[in-house]
Amino acid sequence: MYTTDTIIALSTPPGSGAIGVIRLSGPDAINLTNQVFAGKDLTKQASHTLHFGLIKDEELIVDEVVAGLYVAPKSYTKENVVEISCHGSNYIIQQILNLLIKKGARAAKPGEFTLRAFLNGAFDLSQAEAVADLIASDSKASHDVALQQMRGGFSSELKDLREQLIHFASMIELELDFAEEDVEFANREQLRALILKINSVLYRLISSFEMGNVLKNGVPIVIAGKPNVGKSTLLNALLNEERAIVSDIAGTTRDTIEDELNINGVIFRFIDTAGIRDTADIIEAKGVERTLERMKQAKLIMYMVDALQTPTELEEQLTDLKKIDIPYLAIVNKADLFTDQQKAAFAKQEVLFLSAKDGIGVEELKTALLEKVNLYHINTSETLVSNIRHVEALKNTEKALHNVLNNIDNPVTSDFLAIDIKQALHYLGEITGTVTTDDLLENIFSKFCIGK
């Protein structure tokens, strides 16, 4: 349905650069390129070869290029693919695109190359989605998770589960064919044992989503506390730049300020917030309200006090913080102003001392953050679910299998049992693409960049 024509797109980022790569895929990819290529006859060359030549519009030379050939089915899309490496001038790139479109190619839609690869069986749907995640990865952790999924780690687990369920589904279907003889081909106790085994795998995969989602999108960390305790100074110290305005005037930060930092291959999204206090200032009050909202959405709260506050005041503030039920890290800032006696007074509290202004204790804070969110020794070689679509399908599978267990405990006819098993197989199939709809594919691949 998508592979009858030949598509074309720029696969490198738009804008001027040393090189631009234009990709074609489809039955006529090599033939169309050959019509504008002055050099060897590309239609007679072997797959996985590079060829230097000219791109010409009639007698007009557009550019000197290198054409890479990938003959079907030995290509990314399993179709004929040509990748033209030209000079990265916007003018040159547009001329070549227009020329090949005039010859019969069609401008590709977002993600259409990867969609064709999926439709042609190069990989399943979850692996296709991992391609987009790999392109978008901006840390070692998110890269490792996407790469593991793209190479089929997640898919292989699901394939094994489906195959075992399909076996029992076929046995129950066989029972339906012999319904009048009251024959039981599917051993109910073996089916129960299988479902319990599958549910344990589903539970592990569903539970991994929290970690997988964090590694993919970053760990949201809210920096909270009273006004003027040094929240903005700490954000600047972490980022090593003047990201937030710092002032001795209370209430300077009136809205949230966000930025990211890569710590040991993990992205942390730090959110500097307005100081928490009662205020008659309408704008500042709105900022405080937003602070409380962001605290409830955080993975971790870094709660700050300074040398002007006592251990008792910290304890009172932490009591209120615990009501939110979000993990927190208590930080005592301006430690350079503390006496040893003052530090000793905080001994009963688990606090981290630092001086954000001087950068003292910032590295220790980074280590504490990794430990607090349990990312210090992450194992990205294990299957981690990072896609909300996948985790929803896994939850639906779990519900369907729960119904199967209920039907085993409260015996029903084989046709009802078959329905619930088929429902579980349906949801597992949605993840890998065994079960798809055009709307689902459109929704997934529309989020890809055009040249991929």
Backbone hydrogen bonds, N-H to C=O, Kabsch-Sander energy under -0.5 kcal/mol:
donor,donor_aa,acceptor,acceptor_aa,energy
7,I,25,S,-2.8
8,I,106,R,-2.2
9,A,23,R,-1.8
11,S,9,A,-0.5
11,S,21,V,-3.2
12,T,21,V,-0.9
17,G,88,G,-1.6
20,G,86,C,-2.5
22,I,20,G,-0.5
22,I,84,I,-2.7
23,R,9,A,-2.9
24,L,82,V,-2.7
25,S,7,I,-2.0
26,G,80,N,-2.2
29,A,26,G,-1.6
32,L,28,D,-3.1
33,T,29,A,-1.7
34,N,30,I,-2.3
35,Q,31,N,-1.2
36,V,32,L,-0.6
36,V,33,T,-1.3
37,F,33,T,-0.7
38,A,36,V,-0.5
38,A,54,L,-3.2
39,G,37,F,-0.8
42,L,40,K,-1.0
44,K,41,D,-1.8
45,Q,42,L,-1.3
48,H,69,L,-2.2
49,T,69,L,-0.7
51,H,67,A,-1.7
53,G,65,V,-2.2
54,L,38,A,-2.2
55,I,63,D,-2.7
56,K,36,V,-2.7
56,K,54,L,-0.6
57,D,60,L,-3.0
58,E,56,K,-0.8
60,L,57,D,-2.3
62,V,55,I,-3.2
62,V,60,L,-0.5
63,D,55,I,-1.2
65,V,53,G,-2.8
66,V,85,S,-1.8
67,A,51,H,-2.9
68,G,66,V,-0.6
68,G,83,E,-2.7
69,L,49,T,-2.5
70,Y,81,V,-2.4
74,K,71,V,-2.1
75,S,73,P,-1.7
81,V,70,Y,-2.9
82,V,24,L,-1.9
83,E,68,G,-2.1
84,I,22,I,-3.2
84,I,82,V,-0.5
85,S,66,V,-3.0
85,S,83,E,-0.7
86,C,20,G,-2.8
86,C,84,I,-0.8
88,G,17,G,-0.6
88,G,18,A,-1.1
89,S,87,H,-0.9
93,I,89,S,-2.7
94,Q,90,N,-2.3
95,Q,91,Y,-2.2
96,I,92,I,-2.4
97,L,93,I,-2.4
98,N,94,Q,-2.7
99,L,95,Q,-2.2
100,L,96,I,-2.3
101,I,97,L,-2.2
102,K,98,N,-2.2
103,K,99,L,-1.2
104,G,100,L,-0.6
104,G,101,I,-0.8
105,A,100,L,-2.4
106,R,6,T,-2.6
108,A,8,I,-2.7
111,G,449,C,-1.9
112,E,109,K,-2.1
115,L,111,G,-2.4
116,R,112,E,-2.3
117,A,113,F,-1.9
118,F,114,T,-2.2
119,L,115,L,-2.9
120,N,116,R,-2.3
121,G,118,F,-1.7
122,A,117,A,-3.1
123,F,117,A,-0.6
125,L,432,T,-3.3
128,A,124,D,-2.0
129,E,125,L,-2.4
130,A,126,S,-1.4
131,V,127,Q,-1.0
131,V,128,A,-0.7
132,A,128,A,-1.0
133,D,129,E,-1.7
134,L,130,A,-2.5
135,I,131,V,-2.1
136,A,132,A,-2.0
137,S,133,D,-0.9
141,A,265,G,-2.6
143,H,139,S,-2.3
144,D,140,K,-2.7
145,V,141,A,-2.2
146,A,142,S,-2.1
147,L,143,H,-2.6
148,Q,144,D,-2.3
149,Q,145,V,-1.8
150,M,146,A,-2.7
151,R,147,L,-1.9
152,G,149,Q,-1.6
153,G,148,Q,-2.2
156,S,152,G,-2.5
157,E,153,G,-1.2
158,L,154,F,-1.9
159,K,155,S,-2.7
160,D,156,S,-1.9
161,L,157,E,-1.8
162,R,158,L,-2.6
163,E,159,K,-2.3
164,Q,160,D,-1.7
165,L,161,L,-2.0
166,I,162,R,-3.0
167,H,163,E,-1.6
168,F,164,Q,-1.4
169,A,165,L,-2.6
170,S,166,I,-2.4
171,M,167,H,-1.7
172,I,168,F,-2.3
173,E,169,A,-2.2
174,L,170,S,-1.8
175,E,171,M,-1.5
176,L,172,I,-1.6
177,D,173,E,-1.2
178,F,174,L,-0.9
178,F,175,E,-0.7
179,A,176,L,-1.2
181,E,178,F,-1.3
182,D,179,A,-1.1
183,V,178,F,-0.9
185,F,183,V,-0.6
187,N,185,F,-0.7
191,L,187,N,-2.2
192,R,188,R,-2.5
193,A,189,E,-2.3
194,L,190,Q,-2.2
195,I,191,L,-2.5
196,L,192,R,-2.4
197,K,193,A,-2.0
198,I,194,L,-2.9
199,N,195,I,-3.0
200,S,196,L,-1.6
201,V,197,K,-1.5
202,L,198,I,-2.8
203,Y,199,N,-2.7
204,R,200,S,-1.7
205,L,201,V,-2.5
206,I,202,L,-3.1
207,S,203,Y,-2.6
208,S,204,R,-1.3
209,F,206,I,-1.3
210,E,207,S,-0.6
212,G,208,S,-3.1
213,N,209,F,-3.5
214,V,210,E,-1.5
215,L,211,M,-2.5
216,K,212,G,-1.9
217,N,213,N,-2.7
218,G,214,V,-2.4
219,V,267,I,-2.6
221,I,219,V,-0.6
221,I,269,R,-3.1
222,V,300,L,-2.0
223,I,271,I,-2.8
224,A,222,V,-0.7
224,A,302,M,-2.6
226,K,304,M,-0.6
229,V,226,K,-1.0
234,L,230,G,-2.2
235,L,231,K,-2.2
236,N,232,S,-2.3
237,A,233,T,-2.1
238,L,234,L,-2.7
239,L,235,L,-2.3
240,N,236,N,-1.4
241,E,236,N,-1.6
243,R,241,E,-2.0
252,T,249,I,-0.9
254,R,252,T,-0.7
257,I,272,D,-2.3
259,D,270,F,-1.9
261,L,268,F,-2.1
263,I,261,L,-0.7
263,I,266,V,-3.1
264,N,262,N,-0.6
266,V,263,I,-1.6
268,F,261,L,-2.8
269,R,219,V,-3.0
270,F,259,D,-2.3
270,F,268,F,-0.8
271,I,221,I,-2.8
272,D,257,I,-3.1
272,D,270,F,-0.6
273,T,223,I,-1.2
276,I,225,G,-2.5
277,R,275,G,-0.7
282,I,280,A,-0.5
285,A,281,D,-2.7
286,K,282,I,-1.8
287,G,283,I,-1.8
288,V,284,E,-2.3
289,E,285,A,-2.1
290,R,286,K,-2.0
291,T,287,G,-2.0
292,L,288,V,-2.1
293,E,289,E,-1.7
294,R,290,R,-2.7
295,M,291,T,-2.1
296,K,292,L,-1.3
297,Q,293,E,-0.7
298,A,294,R,-0.6
298,A,295,M,-0.8
299,K,220,P,-2.5
300,L,220,P,-1.3
301,I,327,P,-2.1
302,M,222,V,-3.2
302,M,300,L,-0.5
303,Y,301,I,-0.9
303,Y,329,L,-1.9
304,M,224,A,-2.8
304,M,302,M,-0.6
305,V,331,I,-2.3
309,Q,306,D,-2.0
314,L,310,T,-2.3
315,E,311,P,-2.4
316,E,312,T,-2.2
317,Q,313,E,-2.2
318,L,314,L,-2.6
319,T,315,E,-1.7
320,D,316,E,-1.4
321,L,317,Q,-1.9
322,K,318,L,-2.4
323,K,319,T,-0.6
323,K,320,D,-0.8
324,I,321,L,-1.7
325,D,321,L,-0.5
325,D,322,K,-0.8
329,L,301,I,-2.7
330,A,350,E,-0.6
331,I,303,Y,-3.1
332,V,352,L,-2.5
333,N,305,V,-3.3
333,N,331,I,-0.7
335,A,354,L,-2.0
337,L,334,K,-2.0
338,F,335,A,-1.4
343,K,339,T,-2.3
344,A,340,D,-2.2
345,A,341,Q,-1.2
346,F,342,Q,-0.7
346,F,343,K,-1.2
347,A,344,A,-1.6
349,Q,346,F,-1.5
351,V,349,Q,-1.3
352,L,330,A,-1.9
353,F,351,V,-0.5
354,L,332,V,-2.1
355,S,360,I,-2.5
359,G,355,S,-1.1
360,I,355,S,-1.6
362,V,359,G,-1.0
365,L,361,G,-1.7
366,K,362,V,-1.9
367,T,363,E,-1.8
368,A,364,E,-2.2
369,L,365,L,-2.3
370,L,366,K,-1.9
371,E,367,T,-2.0
372,K,368,A,-2.6
373,V,369,L,-2.0
374,N,371,E,-1.1
375,L,370,L,-3.2
376,Y,370,L,-0.8
378,I,375,L,-0.8
380,T,378,I,-0.6
382,E,379,N,-1.2
386,S,384,L,-0.5
388,I,386,S,-0.5
391,V,387,N,-2.0
392,E,388,I,-1.9
393,A,389,R,-1.7
394,L,390,H,-2.3
395,K,391,V,-2.1
396,N,392,E,-2.1
397,T,393,A,-2.2
398,E,394,L,-2.3
399,K,395,K,-2.0
400,A,396,N,-2.2
401,L,397,T,-2.4
402,H,398,E,-1.8
403,N,399,K,-1.7
404,V,400,A,-1.5
405,L,401,L,-2.2
406,N,402,H,-2.1
407,N,403,N,-2.1
408,I,404,V,-1.7
409,D,405,L,-2.4
410,N,406,N,-2.2
412,V,407,N,-0.6
416,F,413,T,-0.8
417,L,413,T,-1.4
418,A,414,S,-2.6
419,I,415,D,-1.6
420,D,416,F,-1.6
421,I,417,L,-1.9
422,K,418,A,-2.5
423,Q,419,I,-1.9
424,A,420,D,-2.0
425,L,421,I,-2.4
426,H,422,K,-2.2
427,Y,423,Q,-2.0
428,L,424,A,-2.1
429,G,425,L,-2.2
430,E,426,H,-1.5
431,I,427,Y,-0.9
431,I,428,L,-0.6
432,T,428,L,-1.3
433,G,429,G,-1.7
434,T,429,G,-1.2
435,V,429,G,-1.7
441,L,437,T,-2.2
442,E,438,D,-2.6
443,N,439,D,-2.3
444,I,440,L,-2.1
445,F,441,L,-2.7
446,S,442,E,-1.6
447,K,444,I,-1.0
448,F,445,F,-1.4
452,K,449,C,-1.3
